[in-house]
Amino acid sequence: MPDQGTSPDPHGTPRPCPRRGRRTTALIAGAAVLGVLAGAVTGYAVQYQREPTPLPPLAQPESRYPKPLPADAKTTARSLSAHRWDRTDGDLRELLVKKPKGAWTLQKADWVDLPDYAGSFGAPDYIFEGLVKSKFRRAATVSWWERNAIHVTVTIVQFRDDERLETSKFAADQQQYMGDDDWAGNKGSAIAGSKSGRTWVFDEPQRNPGDEPYYEARAVAFRGDVFMDISYDNNSGPVSKKAFEALVKRQLELL
């Protein structure tokens, strides 16, 4: 009778029994799986008892793009389009200067449409036409009273003008008549930090029958595609040039 561990071979050479080989292999594989599971359970149990280990900070690859910079006097239409970052692309009302403490709000920072802004001038039809030709986009305004004597109105107007040509033209048109005797009566003063902006403190007050005389000042400037217009009236005495120019500077810095 042949041995149970071998099968007969015509050449007389014993060979392993296939059935027994498969059973041995299955037992070994099962033991390996149980060993892996036991090791995993032990590892989880050990890790559960440990305090959490903070992960190291992730490496931050450097950005291939430079951080955007605000537009300034050197900004061109090409550079502005290449890395588009401009505060005036947001809510224009947020760029209006805040009223000082104690002042009474006459008009909170809000939008003003083209006809209403043009209507604030002595020749509204002419101003309306000029704004349309200059590609008027939108405008925002704010106004307040200080000490029941000083009335301030600040308006900023944005044009659809990447090259600034139309914006500067409208600003120049507003500046050219301010030195006349019917207006400020002087050449005004340059605004620090602005190549084109000017302020005027009127030489003579406005006198209307039955009313107290009031003294006037105005500032006109532009930066990028935004035109700035500030009127400053005082019905209790001459305008403080220092206080007026400080206000103008604060507004210009916001643009």
Steps between C-alpha positions, in 0.01 A plus 500: 500500500648836406600745767225754592733791447595415139330384181639232273726609220579275202866595532507417874558865612269611786327842474286696749130435507312801346218483760735511797700784340189714456394440861843602632502813288152598625606452862809715454301775326235496772763530770656794318167680476431443869844630581444816298162560665639442846784740432263765366272472805797523733630803309166679521474423872847640566436809285168565674677533835750758370459877505433649155819599324471832312573476131788701358397808304432438135750640259358806325624526145579852393240656274610551143301821487599821682265647757269759342582862568263799503492725199714811519640770273718244319217257429409456134197341342713201403639439849157551654355234271795266561450491873158638569483653847333831546310616808266700279372175349314439827232702675580863418308622805755338729770730359326814623661676793327460837338800663677631813372426849214723606399589144138465391437278202308672223550229239645165597748344259285393208478485123411808298381472142626705208208749480513574873875560498475719189214688666729611783678734255391839375487373140359146538440440128862581416632281783264216407628504141860509619450205732339294224782577258753409768344152537339549839473167683373572853531744790465503877460788744486587870428826682489631857476807728770592751416723797193626314734717296704290254329314218707235319410299192736237359431332166710249311420422139631197312539490123535210258850614421801264521728759342387786733470735203131573545529521879783751481317700234191535718718599796680757285168647384395543863827664595528749216227739619566481876750787496250745346379796706148359496633190676803465728683803361841334541712226347458269794757264651637165388393198702796318654531151353299586188646615169181662381286568807438853631317670783343847498396711796278772357618859546152640558201348681164445341246760608132435449232748614368409843766234564828502680799504264667165458854423397584229249778261406524228239739218411523319167732209425507162334685176552477223244144491367347681799430873521476662846288810568478658847304813593552660841288794619513694828220739601672618818827637363787443258591143408791348690739406220684258728184312600375496142825367354519231771157377390606502135812302581302236691261452210776479239684237700193275484501491119 
